């Protein structure tokens, strides 16, 4: 590696020069990638760190987190186990094993591990939030509320209150109290200055979800107020500034711009979504619709051609193609498209 790595903490910044035999360098590099959700690169660097220093329990834990984020459950569990071999009471590794158990639907096992994590570190907010989530899944709302109270009592600083506030907001959302849920989420964002990018990204997306469904009709559609549209654009834009490689989020932002009537921005967002995930045919289809609204039928048909090349059974695309060809005066082409559409009686693909 040719570039040195800048490590920033709360009090000072220092530069670590690359060293192919330095586990600390690869641990810092992996942690930097993980901070911004680049899980594959994080795992590569962290794997190198533990190869160089097999007893580096923090690197093993971080590697487990990166593998868990990629749904590599056996590998993640093994990495957390390696961490616990070197540090049997390492709370984040116990929490990680519990999260793997949750992903495997082993909820009783997960609860045991979360309780062990909290015994090792009572202020581990994410473990409290995980236990609260388990109670919610079991419909044990009284138990969830009791755990939430304990979590708030155990939190001694802003970083420890972050996850209880998150859990509290989700409970309020489930109870239909959208306004209080949004207040708690904003409070959670403000509680860490600045909050870690991944947590900010999750909070902003949840806040956007609540905002999107906070209108009088319960949906963010063409009738949504300009205030909600503006709030959604700001939230999704902040979210994507943290993690730009999120195709689904680009599409959500595009749909908000469509509702705002800003088709240029919508097209740009759909283009970004397709750059990140070319398989999102729905984005190509939405591009064709915008092009039709703008009167560019030829380019709209090209976009529909892309849709049908990847999804030959997309009934709506054939219907739109027939309409466009008819408006362009290509009656024969329109008839062929109508005939092809008839082969797919169910819309979609």
N, C-alpha and C positions, 0 to 999 in steps of 0.2 A: 504494500500500500504506500502510495506516494505522499499522501496528505496526513498531517498530524490531526489529532482529535482534540477538540476543545471541550473540556468538561466544566460545567457551570454549576455551582451550588449556591446556597443562600448567602455565603459570606465572601466568596472569592471565585475567580475563574483561573483554571490552570490548563496548560496544554500538555497532553500526553503524546509523546512522539511514538510513531508506529514501531513495534518490535514484534517480529514473528514468533518470539519465544516468551512473550509477556502475557500471562493470563489476565492481568489487570487491564491491559489495553483492550483485549477482546471482550472482557466483561463490560467495560465502559462503552465500547462500540455497540455491543448487543443491546445494552440498556438504552442507548440513544435511539436505535432503530425501533425498539419496542415502544418507546415513549410516543412515537408517531405512527404506531400501528403497522410498521413494516415487518411483519412477523416472520416471513421467510428469511430475510436478511438477519433479523435478530437471532433466529435459531442457528444460523450458520456461524455467526460470530460467537455465540454462547457455547456452541458445541466445541469450537476451538478452545475457548477458555477452560472448559472442564477437561478437555483432553490434556491441556498443559498443567492443570491443577485439579486433579480428581477430587480433592477434599474441599473445593470451593463451593460451600453449600448455598451461598447467595447466587452464584452463577447457575447452579443446578435448579434452584427455584425459579429464576428468571427464564431458564430454558423451558421448564415445565409450563410456565405461563404462556410462552410463545407457542409451544406445541398445543396447549389447550385452546388457544385462540384460533388455531388451524384445525380444530376438532381431531387432533391426533391423540386420542384418549389413552391408549396403552403406553405410548411414548411419554406422554405428560406424567402419567402416574409413576412410571419408572424414574423419571427425572426428579420428581418430588421425593420419591423413596431414597434416591441417592443423597439428596440434601439432608434427609433425616438420619441417614447413617452417620454423617459427619456432625450434625447438630440435632439430636433427638427432640429437642423442645422448640425447634424453629417454627414459630406460629404461621408465617406465610406459607411454608411448605405443607403444614397440616391443613390450612385453609385450601390450598391447591388440591390436595387429595380429596377433600370434601367436595370441591366443585366438580372434580372428575366423577365422583360417586353420584352427584346430582345429574350430570349429563348421562350417566348410565341408568338413571331412574332408581338408584339405590338410596332412597331418601333416609331410611333409618341409619344406614352406615354414614351417610353424609352428616347427619345431625351429630353423631358421636364425634366425628372428626372436627366439626365446627366448635363443639364444646371443648374439645381438647385444645384447639387453637386459642380459644378465649381463656382457658385456664393458664396457658403460657403467656398470653398478652391480653389482658382484659380490655384494653383500649383499642383492639383491632376492629375498627368500625365495620369493615367489609364482612367479617365473620358474623357480627350482629345482624347485618343486613341479610346475609344468607340464611340465618336461622329464622328471621322474620318472614322471608320469602317462603321457606318451607311451611311455616304455619299458615300462610295465605293459601298455598297450594292445597293444604288439607282442610281449607275452609274454617280453620280455627282462628277466627279474628280476635277473640278475647286473648288467646295466647300470643298472637302477633302483637297486640297492643301492649301486653305486659312486657314482652321482650323489648319493644321499642322504648318503653319507659326506662328499662334497665340500661339500654344502649345509650340513651341521653345522659343518664347518671354516670356511666362509665367514661364518657367522653370528657377529657380535660382540656382539649384545645380544638382549634378549628379543623385541623386535619382529621381528628377523630370524630367530629360531629358530621363530617361530610356524608358518610354512608348512612348513618341514621336518618339524616334529612332526606336523602334519596329514598330510603325505604318508606319514610313517613309520607312523602309525596306520592309514591305509588299506591299506598293504602288510601289516601284521600282521593286519588283518581278513581280507584275501584269503587269507592263509596259515592262517586258522582260529584264530589266537591272539586270541580276543575279549578276554580279561582284559588282555593287554598293550596292545591297541588302546585299550581304555577308559582305562587308566592314562595313555597318551600324550595322549589327548584332554583328560583332566582337567588334565594338565600344561600343554597348550597354552592352555587356558582361563585357567589361573593365571599363564601367562607374561606376559600383558599385563594391566595393572591400571588401568582395566578394559579388556578387549578391545573393539574396535569392535563395535557391535551386530550388523552383518551377519555378521561372522565368528563371533561368539558364537552367533548363531541357527543357522548351519550346523553348528558343533561340537555344540551341544546336540541337534540333530536326529540327527546321526550317532551320538552317544552314546546317544540314546534307541533308535535302531534296533538298536545292538549289545546294549543292555540287554534289549530286547524279545525278542531271539532267544538269550538267554543261559541260559534255563531248561533243566532236564534233558531235556525233550522237544524242545528246539530252537525252540519256539514260545511266544508269550505268549497262552495261551488260558485257559479257565476254571480250569485246574489251576495256573496261575502263582502263585508264592508272594506273600504280602502284601508282602514286601520289594521284589520287582521291581515290583509294582503301584505301591507308594509312590514308588519311584524314577522310574518313568515319569510319574506325575502331576506330580512336581516338575520333571522335565526339560521336558515339554511345556508346563507352566505358565510356566516361565522363558522358553522359546522364544517363546510367544505374548505374553508381557509386552513382548518386544522388537519383535515384528512381529505385531500382532493381526489384520491383514487377510490371514490365511492359512486359507482354508476347509478345505483338506485336513488341516491340523494340528488344527483344532478337531474334525474328525471323528475323527482318531486319538485325541485326548484323550477324546472321547465313548466310544469303544470300550473304552478302559482303564477308564473309570468303569462301563461296563456290566459288565465282568469283575469289578469291585470290588463290584457290586451297588448302586451309588449312582445310581439312575435319575434322580433330580432333577438332579444335576449333568450326567449324560449328556444329558438333554433340553435343558438350558441350553446345552451345548456344540454340540449339533446345531442349535439355533436360531441360534447365532452363525455356524456354518458356512453356513447358508442365508441369513443376512443378507449375508454376504460373496459368496456365489455361489448365487443362487436356482436355477441349473440343476443343482445337485447333487441329483438325484432320489433317489439312494441314501440321503441324509440324511433325506429325508422318509419314505422307506420304513422306515428304522431307527426313526424317531419312532413310526410306526404300530405297530411291534413292541413297543416299550416301553409304549405306551399299552395294548396288548392285555394285556401282562404285568401291568399295573397295574389291569386290569379295566375300563378306560374304552373300551368297544367303540364307542360312538358317535363319540367324537373320533378313535379309531383309524381308523374308516371314512372320516372327513373327510380324514385324512392320506392314506389310500389313494386317495381321490378325486383329491387333488392329484397323486399319483404317476401315476395313469392318465390324467389330463388332459394331462400332459406326455410320458408314455411309454405309449401305448395298448397296446403289445405286452408289457407287464411281466407275465409269467405268474405269478410268485410273488405279485404284488399281487392278481390275480384270485383265486388260491387262498386267500389270507388273507381277502379280502373275503367269499368264500363261507362260510368257517368262521365269521367274525364274525356274518354275517347269520343263519346257522343257529342260533348260540348266542343271538341276539336273538329267535329265533322267526319270522324272515322267511324261510319256506321257499321261497316263490316267488322272492324276490330272490336267495337262495343258489343256486337252480337256474339262474337267468340268469347269475350269475357263473361257475358251473361250465361252462356252455355256452360262455361267452365265453373262458374259460381254455383250452378245448379247441381254440380256433382258433390257439393259440400253443404248439405242442408242446415248444418249447425254452424253458427257464426264462430269465428275464432280459428284456432289451430291447435 
